[in-house]
Amino acid sequence: MPEVRSSELCWGQRYHWLRYHQVPPGARHDAHIVANCPLPERLSMARLRAVLDHLVLRHETLRTVYDADALPWPLQRVQPPGPLPLRVASTEADGTAGPAAVVAELAGAEFDMAAEWPMRACAVTTGGVPVRLVVVFNHVAFDDGSLEAFKGEFEELLTAAVAGRPARLPAVAHQPADLAALEAARPAAEREGALRHWREEAGRLPADQFARRRVPPGAGGRPMDSAGRAESGEPLAYGVSLTSPELLPAVREIAGRYAVWPSAVHLAAYAVTMAAYCGEERIALRQLTSHRGAGPRTSALTCMFSPALVCVDLGGAPRFSEVVRRVAERARLAQEHAYAAYDEVVEALALEGERRGRTLRAAPEVNFLTHAGRSCGSRRERLVRNAEPVAWARSATDAYLRVHEWDDGVTVALECLAEVMDAPDAERFLRGYARLLHAHRDGTADLGFAAMTALPGFPPAPDRGVARTEPAECPDDPARLAALTGVVARVNKLASVDAGRGYTGAGGRVLRLPQVAAQLRAAGWTGLELSDFTGARPLTALARRMVPVG
């Protein structure tokens, strides 16, 4: 299909674009955004289609595909306006697939990003009349800010269509391609300043803060599958959540007392509780951070967030007030430098891992979500074991903490791989997290480090964890190594490649890794994940892991 224009990927898009390629097929749907939109009465199917097509016309992101094979960099390609494909599912027993089945199909299938627009839609009908629209977005193209903007425009267009009046929508100031141009033109000094911060932060990171607790599947100490399933080789994970109406005022009162954001209070509780579990003084996390600040980029409808590394040093047995101060300062610095190209931050971590001779394991992710106008659904503190997060477990992240703030409470949800934390310890984690915050609500306590880390009641951390079982490696083979270095050189436009260095140290760029993987497979080789290329292993060692396709 012809294109209207093209540009490099925006900085915020790169995180999910790389993640989508890294996660194995069958698990990529975990990052899709699904939204339900009620429809007004007297809305015809023709008007609904017209509204959707108008939004496609207004916003280039809704008709953009992503070309991983473009050189020198992957491109977002904007296609001409056209009708959005719209599935229809009836609530009536008419022999066709019902809404639940159709939505599950749309939400569960991975996007063909090179050919498919990043929005799928299903109109749910009763008696032939549309009553609800369900939309599924690829996270590369959408975030929460984009979703709210989309819903607002969608509702205004629907209201205007039913009332028979013109819609009152502001002009679209910036499209994603405009944002990409602004980012490309950002002064080199500003860009280098942000990257300098992340290089310094990489130097502060623990190589693996779960080292004392990590027990890989099959190494003993934790079951492969607590549900009794046959061993499948897939990672086992747990999901636990704690909902508390009292945590909302507790956190706000603590934040007011120390003049910090509520998120800093939550991060302080997280850092202390994680230190208690890991037996480490330096705790790292990746806070999912929005880049929708003031300025011309704010209105662009696309994904504008990525993880910002926060490393907190808890040395010196600080009291809670001091932990809050340290966390707030590290979070401030992270936010100050957060607007950077995600792939370049990953490259900084890869080079630091190569310098140490040890791959830096990705720090756990932390995300803060606000649900204005909605209730937590509980009048008392309640802890629930959730369904196993099967798809998330394949994302190569050790743990993921989400803090949901409702109008009347807070939910803290933890997902963790079984190799770093079992279900009972996940429950202890959330209860200890809540106890720590409740203890400081009225301002009469300022617990010391030993008292704080005793609250969860974790069993002592062993001196060291069980070493991870490494994949089998093939013998050295000049042909295999030549295939790898040839692809790395060709994709990255390198005159030569030092096979004794890691991928990044040899000059490879993280943003080109999907192209490297695709060309290796086309040449008949598999066996390497994208994350292998961002570790500390030299290309000679990576070549030993390659196996022929099929």
ZIFENTA-V832259 format. One record per backbone hydrogen bond with DSSP energy under -1.0 kcal/mol. CO is the residue of the C=O (numbers start at 1). NH is the residue of the N-H. If there is no record, write none. Layout:
# ZIFENTA-V832259
CO;NH / CO;NH
This chain:
# ZIFENTA-V832259
5;78 / 7;76 / 10;14 / 13;17 / 14;18 / 15;19 / 16;20 / 17;21 / 18;22 / 19;23 / 24;27 / 27;30 / 28;31 / 29;32 / 33;137 / 35;135 / 37;133 / 44;48 / 45;49 / 46;50 / 47;51 / 48;52 / 49;53 / 50;54 / 51;55 / 52;56 / 53;57 / 54;58 / 55;59 / 59;62 / 60;63 / 63;79 / 65;77 / 67;75 / 75;67 / 76;7 / 77;65 / 78;4 / 87;123 / 89;125 / 92;94 / 98;102 / 99;103 / 100;104 / 101;105 / 102;106 / 103;107 / 104;108 / 105;109 / 111;113 / 112;115 / 112;116 / 113;66 / 118;138 / 120;136 / 121;87 / 122;134 / 123;89 / 124;131 / 124;132 / 125;91 / 126;129 / 129;126 / 131;39 / 132;124 / 133;37 / 134;122 / 135;35 / 136;120 / 137;33 / 138;141 / 143;147 / 144;148 / 145;149 / 146;150 / 147;151 / 148;152 / 149;153 / 150;154 / 151;155 / 152;156 / 153;157 / 154;158 / 155;159 / 156;160 / 157;161 / 158;162 / 159;163 / 160;164 / 160;165 / 175;179 / 176;180 / 177;181 / 178;182 / 179;183 / 180;184 / 181;185 / 183;186 / 187;191 / 188;192 / 189;193 / 190;194 / 191;195 / 192;196 / 193;197 / 194;198 / 195;199 / 196;200 / 197;201 / 198;202 / 199;203 / 207;361 / 208;211 / 210;213 / 210;214 / 211;465 / 214;466 / 216;219 / 225;228 / 236;418 / 238;416 / 239;386 / 240;414 / 241;384 / 242;412 / 243;382 / 244;410 / 246;250 / 247;251 / 248;252 / 249;253 / 250;254 / 251;255 / 252;256 / 253;257 / 254;258 / 255;260 / 261;264 / 261;265 / 262;266 / 263;267 / 264;268 / 265;269 / 266;270 / 267;271 / 268;272 / 269;273 / 270;274 / 271;275 / 272;276 / 273;277 / 274;278 / 275;279 / 281;314 / 283;312 / 285;310 / 286;366 / 287;308 / 289;306 / 291;293 / 295;298 / 297;300 / 300;302 / 304;291 / 306;289 / 308;287 / 310;285 / 312;283 / 319;323 / 320;324 / 321;325 / 322;326 / 323;327 / 324;328 / 325;329 / 326;330 / 327;331 / 328;332 / 329;333 / 330;334 / 331;335 / 332;336 / 333;337 / 338;340 / 341;345 / 342;346 / 343;347 / 344;348 / 345;349 / 346;350 / 347;351 / 348;352 / 349;353 / 350;354 / 351;355 / 352;356 / 353;357 / 353;358 / 364;286 / 365;401 / 366;288 / 367;403 / 369;405 / 371;374 / 374;407 / 382;243 / 384;241 / 388;390 / 389;393 / 391;394 / 392;395 / 398;417 / 399;365 / 400;415 / 401;367 / 402;413 / 403;369 / 404;411 / 405;371 / 409;406 / 410;244 / 411;404 / 412;242 / 413;402 / 414;240 / 415;400 / 416;238 / 417;420 / 417;421 / 419;215 / 422;426 / 423;427 / 424;428 / 425;429 / 426;430 / 427;431 / 428;432 / 429;433 / 430;434 / 431;435 / 432;436 / 433;437 / 434;438 / 435;439 / 438;441 / 447;320 / 448;452 / 449;453 / 452;455 / 477;481 / 478;482 / 479;483 / 480;484 / 481;485 / 482;486 / 483;487 / 484;488 / 485;489 / 486;490 / 487;491 / 488;492 / 489;494 / 498;501 / 499;540 / 501;539 / 502;506 / 503;508 / 504;507 / 509;512 / 510;513 / 512;516 / 513;517 / 514;518 / 515;519 / 516;520 / 517;521 / 518;522 / 519;523 / 520;525 / 521;524 / 524;549 / 526;547 / 532;535 / 538;542 / 539;543 / 542;545 / 543;546 / 544;474 / 547;526
